[in-house]
């Protein structure tokens, strides 16, 4: 029974991944701050190491007795965060973890990146692992630091034989979104009778498929490779129509022109203005942010769940847990 360390275990992906690894019989260890909210994983038996991934000594102590390390922790928020904060948690902490993995000779290191470190495409030609990084102009501290961390991991594979594999999930949907994170899009769609939606779209993937992709990468992934974990490409109009069908709510869907959204984002980015719409957010909402999961289907032997099942599962969980 192999021992696996998970960072970010109390997040949306981390809690679902911890649950699935426990179900499969892995010996689980998590590194988590003493003040962290444990609601998503409080029912899962695991070894808890109280510490911070931003502390090099804590990281080495957490890693030293583990066979596998899955690094899923990061800052994902798109507003109200300085670049220094993104850099410290998303990039520098990844350097600490890779160094600890090398020193303690772990058998496998899985770095959970994001699909947006790979250039997206349109529905006819969705982005794949051969695409370069194209989203620097989005000016996203999150995306930029995740790209830097991903490149660092791949450099360590090439130069120091780090047994590392990168997985690149798209927009994850499913149950146990306690905080919530990506589920905010579903909650937004459920709480408004007059529903405004942006012109772009993205790839949606069931959270359980992402967990399965990470676990399959441990045994089937090729060291030094990246794997998009990508389900179904939908425009925001298609996504909200699907949510409307599942929820049975009576709503009027109204498109927001891209130029209006971007103008509002520019205003929201001005000094002294605080809000949840800035230029980065507006830019991404207008983007055709589409990807293909064909490589992971082929090499990690994944079979992707229809997005309707993912949205239904998330809707049911939110309803049962009194979020809606």
C-alpha positions in Angstrom: 0.0 0.0 0.0 1.7 3.2 -1.2 1.7 6.3 0.8 0.6 9.5 -1.1 1.0 13.1 0.1 -1.7 15.5 -1.2 -1.4 19.3 -1.1 -4.6 21.3 -1.3 -6.6 18.4 0.2 -9.3 20.6 1.6 -10.1 22.2 -1.8 -12.6 21.2 -4.4 -10.3 18.9 -6.3 -8.2 17.9 -3.3 -11.2 16.7 -1.3 -12.6 14.7 -4.1 -9.2 13.2 -4.9 -8.6 12.4 -1.2 -11.9 10.6 -1.1 -11.2 8.6 -4.2 -7.7 7.6 -3.1 -9.0 6.4 0.2 -11.7 4.4 -1.5 -8.9 2.7 -3.6 -6.9 1.8 -0.5 -4.0 4.3 -0.6 -2.3 5.3 2.6 -3.1 9.1 2.6 -1.1 11.9 4.2 -2.1 15.6 3.8 -0.3 18.8 4.5 -2.6 21.5 5.7 -2.5 24.7 7.7 -3.8 24.4 11.4 -6.4 27.0 10.7 -7.7 25.4 7.4 -11.4 24.5 6.9 -11.5 20.7 7.0 -15.3 20.4 6.2 -14.7 18.7 2.8 -12.5 15.9 4.2 -13.4 15.6 7.9 -14.9 12.2 7.3 -11.9 10.7 5.5 -9.3 8.8 7.6 -5.8 10.2 6.8 -2.6 11.3 8.4 -2.6 15.0 8.9 0.6 17.0 8.8 0.0 20.6 10.0 2.2 22.9 8.1 2.4 25.2 5.0 3.6 24.6 1.5 5.2 28.0 1.7 7.6 26.8 4.4 10.5 24.8 3.0 11.1 22.9 6.3 7.4 21.9 6.5 7.4 20.6 2.9 10.5 18.5 3.5 9.1 17.0 6.7 5.8 16.2 5.0 7.4 14.6 1.9 10.1 12.5 3.5 8.1 9.3 4.2 5.9 9.3 1.1 6.1 7.3 -2.1 3.9 9.6 -4.3 3.3 13.3 -4.1 0.3 15.0 -5.7 0.6 18.8 -5.7 -2.8 20.3 -6.1 -2.6 23.4 -3.9 -2.6 26.9 -5.4 -4.2 30.3 -5.4 -6.9 30.4 -8.1 -8.7 33.6 -7.4 -8.6 36.1 -10.3 -9.0 39.3 -8.2 -7.8 40.9 -5.0 -4.5 39.0 -5.0 -1.0 40.5 -5.6 1.4 38.9 -8.1 3.8 38.4 -5.2 1.2 36.2 -3.4 0.5 34.2 -6.6 4.3 33.8 -7.1 5.0 32.7 -3.5 2.2 30.0 -3.4 1.9 28.9 -7.0 5.6 29.0 -8.0 8.0 29.1 -5.1 6.1 26.5 -3.1 6.3 24.2 -6.2 10.1 24.6 -6.1 10.1 23.6 -2.5 8.0 20.5 -3.3 10.0 19.4 -6.3 13.3 19.7 -4.3 11.8 17.7 -1.5 10.7 15.0 -3.9 14.2 14.8 -5.4 15.9 14.7 -2.0 13.6 12.0 -0.6 13.5 10.0 -3.8 9.7 9.8 -4.3 8.5 7.3 -6.9 6.1 9.7 -8.6 5.3 13.4 -8.5 2.0 14.6 -10.1 1.8 18.3 -10.6 -1.7 19.6 -11.1 -1.5 22.6 -13.4 -4.3 24.1 -15.4 -5.4 23.8 -19.0 -4.7 27.5 -19.6 -1.0 26.9 -19.5 -1.7 25.4 -23.0 -3.1 27.5 -25.8 -6.9 27.0 -26.2 -8.6 26.6 -29.6 -12.1 26.7 -31.1 -14.7 23.9 -31.2 -13.5 22.7 -34.6 -9.8 22.7 -33.5 -9.7 22.6 -29.7 -6.4 23.1 -27.9 -4.2 20.1 -27.3 -0.9 19.4 -25.6 1.2 20.5 -28.6 -0.1 24.1 -28.3 2.2 26.7 -26.8 1.4 29.1 -24.0 -0.8 31.9 -25.6 -2.6 33.5 -22.7 0.1 35.9 -21.4 -2.0 38.8 -22.7 -4.8 37.8 -20.2 -2.6 39.4 -17.5 -3.6 36.7 -15.0 -1.4 36.2 -12.1 -2.9 32.8 -11.6 -2.3 31.6 -15.2 1.2 33.1 -15.5 2.5 31.6 -12.2 1.0 28.2 -13.0 2.8 28.3 -16.3 6.1 29.2 -14.7 5.6 26.4 -12.1 4.7 23.9 -14.9 7.8 24.8 -16.8 10.0 24.5 -13.7 8.6 21.0 -13.1 9.4 20.0 -16.7 12.9 21.5 -16.4 13.5 19.4 -13.2 12.4 16.3 -15.1 14.9 17.0 -17.9 17.8 18.2 -15.8 17.5 16.2 -12.5 15.4 13.2 -13.4 12.4 14.3 -11.3 9.8 11.5 -11.8 7.2 14.2 -12.6 4.1 14.2 -14.7 1.8 17.3 -15.3 -2.0 17.1 -15.6 -3.9 20.1 -16.9 -7.6 20.0 -15.9 -10.1 22.3 -17.5 -13.2 23.7 -15.6 -14.2 21.1 -13.0 -17.8 20.4 -12.1 -19.2 18.1 -9.5 -20.1 17.4 -5.9 -18.3 18.3 -2.6 -17.6 21.9 -3.7 -17.7 23.0 -0.1 -16.3 26.6 -0.4 -17.6 26.7 -3.4 -15.0 27.3 -6.2 -16.0 26.4 -9.8 -19.5 25.8 -8.4 -20.0 29.6 -8.2 -20.9 29.5 -11.9 -23.7 27.0 -11.2 -24.9 29.0 -8.2 -24.9 32.2 -10.3 -27.0 30.5 -12.9 -29.5 29.3 -10.3 -30.0 32.5 -8.4 -31.0 34.9 -11.2 -34.4 35.0 -13.0 -32.8 37.3 -15.6 -29.5 35.6 -16.5 -26.8 37.6 -18.3 -24.2 35.4 -20.0 -20.9 36.2 -21.7 -20.0 35.5 -25.4 -17.2 32.9 -24.8 -17.1 29.3 -23.7 -14.9 26.7 -22.0 -14.3 23.0 -21.6 -16.2 21.4 -18.7 -15.0 18.2 -17.0 -16.5 16.0 -14.3 -14.4 16.3 -11.1 -14.4 12.5 -10.8 -12.8 12.2 -14.2 -10.1 14.6 -13.1 -9.5 12.4 -10.0 -9.3 9.3 -12.2 -7.0 11.0 -14.6 -4.6 11.9 -11.7 -4.7 8.4 -10.3 -4.2 6.8 -13.7 -1.3 9.1 -14.4 0.5 7.6 -11.4 0.7 4.2 -13.2 0.1 5.0 -16.9 1.5 8.5 -17.3 4.8 9.2 -19.1 7.4 11.0 -17.1 7.8 14.6 -18.4 4.5 14.6 -20.3 1.5 16.9 -19.9 -2.1 15.6 -20.1 -5.1 17.7 -20.6 -8.0 16.4 -18.5 -10.8 17.8 -20.7 -14.4 16.8 -21.1 -17.0 18.7 -23.2 -16.7 22.1 -24.9 -19.7 24.4 -24.4 -20.4 28.0 -24.9 -21.7 29.8 -21.8 -25.1 30.0 -23.6 -25.1 26.3 -24.0 -24.0 25.7 -20.4 -26.7 27.9 -18.9 -29.4 26.4 -21.1 -28.3 23.0 -19.8 -28.4 24.2 -16.2 -31.9 25.7 -16.9 -33.0 22.3 -18.2 -31.6 20.4 -15.2 -32.9 22.8 -12.5 -36.3 23.4 -14.2 -36.1 27.1 -13.3 -37.9 29.7 -15.5 -35.3 32.1 -16.7 -34.6 34.6 -19.4 -31.1 34.3 -20.8 -29.6 37.6 -22.1 -26.3 37.8 -23.9 -23.7 40.4 -22.9 -21.8 41.9 -25.9 -18.1 41.3 -25.6 -17.1 44.9 -26.0 -19.3 45.9 -23.1 -17.9 43.2 -20.8 -14.3 44.2 -21.7 -15.0 47.9 -21.1 -16.5 47.1 -17.7 -13.4 44.9 -17.0 -11.0 47.8 -17.9 -13.0 50.1 -15.5 -12.9 47.4 -12.8 -9.1 47.2 -13.1 -8.6 50.9 -12.4 -6.7 51.8 -9.2 -9.0 52.3 -6.2 -11.9 50.2 -7.7 -12.6 46.9 -6.0 -14.9 44.4 -7.6 -15.1 40.9 -9.0 -14.9 42.0 -12.6 -11.5 43.1 -13.9 -9.9 43.0 -17.3 -8.5 39.5 -16.8 -11.9 38.1 -15.9 -13.6 39.9 -18.7 -11.0 38.7 -21.2 -11.4 35.1 -20.2 -15.2 35.3 -20.3 -15.1 36.4 -23.9 -12.6 33.7 -25.0 -13.3 30.5 -26.9 -11.5 28.5 -24.2 -11.8 25.0 -25.7 -9.7 21.9 -25.3 -9.3 18.2 -26.3 -8.8 15.3 -23.9 -7.9 12.8 -26.6 -4.4 12.2 -25.4 -5.6 11.4 -21.8 -8.3 9.1 -23.3 -5.6 7.3 -25.3 -2.7 7.2 -22.8 -4.4 7.4 -19.4 -7.3 5.2 -20.5 -9.9 7.8 -19.4 -13.5 7.8 -20.6 -15.1 11.2 -20.0 -18.5 11.6 -18.3 -21.1 13.7 -20.2 -21.1 17.2 -18.8 -24.9 16.9 -18.1 -24.1 14.3 -15.5 -21.5 16.5 -13.9 -23.9 19.5 -13.7 -26.7 17.3 -12.4 -24.4 15.9 -9.7 -23.3 19.3 -8.7 -26.8 20.7 -8.7 -28.1 17.8 -6.6 -25.2 18.2 -4.1 -25.7 21.9 -3.7 -29.4 21.4 -3.2 -29.0 18.6 -0.6 -26.5 20.7 1.3 -28.7 23.9 1.4 -26.6 26.1 -0.9 -29.7 26.7 -3.0 
